Amino acid sequence: MQKKRGLVFSAHPDNAETCCGGTICRLSDEEHRVHIVHMTCASPVHAGEAAAAAKIMGATVEVWKFPDGKMKMGMM
């Protein structure tokens, strides 16, 4: 089986881990590389907890520091 990479974007730390943690774990268990990007970080405590959860799940994680509640969705 060819190894794949998964990329998960979430608005806040812990959203990805709580909302699609099962998928992240399954992909990691199948030795795929999974990376999580949190777009905002209003709480350093949540960021630390999310990073610890991601490590247990076998994923890498990074936090972008867009202002919470200030991002707008739309066409570019």
N, C-alpha and C positions, 0 to 999 in steps of 0.2 A: 504494500500500500504506500502511495506517495504521501509524504508528510506535507501538511498544509499549514498555513498561518491564518489565525483569526484575529480580527481587530474589533474591539468593542468600544463604542463611544457612549459616554453617559454624561448627564448634566452635572451630577454631584457625586462626590465620593460615597461609595457604598451602594449606589443605584445598580450598577452592573453586577456586583457581587450578590445582591439580594434578588434581583429580577431575573438574571440568567446564569446564576451560579452553577446550576446543574449542567448546563451546556458547556460552560467553561471547564468544569471538572471532567466531563466526558471527553472533550477534545484534548485536554492535557493528558488524561489517562491513555488516550490513543497516540500520545507523543507528538501531537500537533503543537505548534508554538502559538500561544495566545497572549495578546497585548491589550491592556485596558487603558483608555484615555479618559480621564475625568476633566470636563471642560471648565468647571469652577471649583473653588475651594473656600467656602465661607467658614469652615470649621477645621482647624488643624487636627483636632482630635478625631473627627470622622475620616480625614485623609490617612491618618496613621492606622486606624482600625481597618480601613479599606485595603491599605497596602499589606497589612498582615494577613487579611483574608485572601487576597490575590496570591500571595506567596504560598499559602497552604493549598490553594487551588491549582498551583503550578503555572500561574500567569505572571507576566511582568506588568508594571503599572507606571503611569506618569500622570501628573496633574498640571493642567494648564490653568492659568489664573485669570480667566475672564471674570468680570464682575458678576456676581450672582444676581439674577433677575434683570440683567441689562442686555442679554443677548436677544437678537431678533431673528426670526426665521423668515426666509423668503428667497426669491430668485436673485441671483447676482447679475 
